[in-house]
Amino acid sequence: MKKQGFIYRFLVRWLVCSLGLWVAAGLLNAHISYNDSYATIIWAGFALAIVNAILRPIIVVLSLPAILATLGLFTVVINGFMVYLVDKLTPLHVDSFWIAILAGMIIGLVNYLVTAILENSKS
């Protein structure tokens, strides 16, 4: 039963990452390009879900002093770095690191909203 829960959570995370990337690409369409291919968004969402699951916890632990010193604001930079890394690994194109930070903020907001909706539907 635990494996099924893990797979379900990963699929939801993948869907939310893809949705967040699509929204970010729509809002920042002059700076994020996915060549109007939803396959690129889905592939980049998968890569973002993997990067967030494996690499992000390590980076958060290593940058804990910076996170504490900035009262958590450095996590915005970490989210931007994750998006920038996905830009380098997939056909998704982000113009600059600053755009990646904005995209990370949008993806985080979408993640928060979807999570809040799913939590309310469970109650």
C-alpha positions as CSV (number, residue, x, y, z in Angstrom):
1,M,0.0,0.0,0.0
2,K,2.9,2.4,0.7
3,K,4.3,2.0,-2.8
4,Q,0.9,2.9,-4.3
5,G,0.8,6.0,-2.1
6,F,4.3,7.0,-3.2
7,I,3.5,6.5,-6.9
8,Y,0.2,8.5,-6.5
9,R,2.0,11.4,-4.7
10,F,4.7,11.4,-7.4
11,L,2.2,11.5,-10.2
12,V,0.3,14.4,-8.5
13,R,3.6,16.2,-8.0
14,W,4.5,15.6,-11.7
15,L,1.1,17.0,-12.7
16,V,1.4,20.0,-10.5
17,C,4.9,20.8,-11.7
18,S,3.7,20.5,-15.3
19,L,0.7,22.7,-14.6
20,G,2.9,25.3,-12.8
21,L,5.4,25.3,-15.7
22,W,2.5,25.8,-18.2
23,V,1.1,28.7,-16.2
24,A,4.5,30.2,-15.8
25,A,5.2,29.9,-19.5
26,G,1.8,31.5,-20.2
27,L,2.5,34.5,-17.9
28,L,6.1,34.9,-18.9
29,N,5.6,33.9,-22.6
30,A,8.2,36.3,-23.9
31,H,10.9,34.7,-21.7
32,I,9.9,31.0,-21.4
33,S,9.7,29.0,-24.6
34,Y,8.4,25.4,-24.9
35,N,7.8,25.6,-28.7
36,D,4.0,25.2,-28.2
37,S,4.6,21.5,-27.4
38,Y,2.8,20.1,-24.5
39,A,5.2,17.2,-24.6
40,T,7.9,19.6,-23.6
41,I,5.9,20.9,-20.7
42,I,5.1,17.3,-19.5
43,W,8.8,16.3,-19.9
44,A,10.0,19.4,-18.1
45,G,7.4,18.8,-15.3
46,F,8.7,15.3,-14.9
47,A,12.3,16.6,-14.7
48,L,11.2,19.2,-12.2
49,A,9.4,16.7,-10.0
50,I,12.5,14.4,-10.1
51,V,14.9,17.3,-9.3
52,N,12.6,18.6,-6.5
53,A,12.4,15.1,-5.0
54,I,16.1,14.3,-5.1
55,L,18.3,17.4,-5.4
56,R,16.2,20.1,-3.7
57,P,16.4,18.5,-0.1
58,I,20.2,18.3,-0.4
59,I,20.5,21.9,-1.5
60,V,18.1,23.1,1.2
61,V,20.2,21.4,3.9
62,L,23.4,22.8,2.5
63,S,22.0,26.3,2.3
64,L,20.3,26.2,5.7
65,P,22.4,29.1,7.0
66,A,21.4,31.3,4.1
67,I,17.8,30.3,4.5
68,L,17.9,31.2,8.2
69,A,19.7,34.5,7.7
70,T,17.1,35.6,5.1
71,L,14.2,34.3,7.1
72,G,13.3,31.8,4.4
73,L,13.5,34.1,1.4
74,F,16.5,32.2,0.0
75,T,14.2,29.3,-0.8
76,V,12.9,31.5,-3.6
77,V,16.4,31.4,-5.1
78,I,16.5,27.6,-4.6
79,N,13.2,27.2,-6.5
80,G,14.6,29.4,-9.3
81,F,17.7,27.3,-9.4
82,M,15.6,24.1,-9.8
83,V,13.8,25.7,-12.7
84,Y,17.0,26.9,-14.2
85,L,18.5,23.3,-13.9
86,V,15.4,21.9,-15.6
87,D,16.0,24.5,-18.4
88,K,19.4,22.9,-18.9
89,L,18.1,19.3,-18.9
90,T,15.1,19.6,-21.1
91,P,14.0,21.4,-24.3
92,L,12.3,24.1,-22.1
93,H,14.0,27.4,-22.6
94,V,14.2,30.1,-19.9
95,D,15.9,33.4,-20.8
96,S,17.7,34.0,-17.6
97,F,18.2,33.0,-14.0
98,W,15.9,35.9,-12.9
99,I,13.1,34.6,-15.1
100,A,13.7,31.2,-13.6
101,I,13.2,32.7,-10.1
102,L,9.9,34.3,-11.3
103,A,8.9,31.0,-12.8
104,G,9.8,29.2,-9.5
105,M,7.6,31.7,-7.6
106,I,4.7,31.1,-10.0
107,I,5.1,27.3,-9.8
108,G,5.2,27.5,-6.0
109,L,2.0,29.5,-6.0
110,V,0.3,27.0,-8.3
111,N,1.6,24.2,-6.1
112,Y,0.2,25.9,-3.0
113,L,-3.2,26.5,-4.6
114,V,-3.5,22.9,-5.9
115,T,-2.4,21.5,-2.6
116,A,-5.0,23.6,-0.8
117,I,-7.7,22.5,-3.1
118,L,-6.8,18.8,-2.7
119,E,-6.6,19.2,1.1
120,N,-10.1,20.8,1.2
121,S,-11.5,18.0,-1.1
122,K,-10.2,15.3,1.3
123,S,-12.1,16.9,4.3
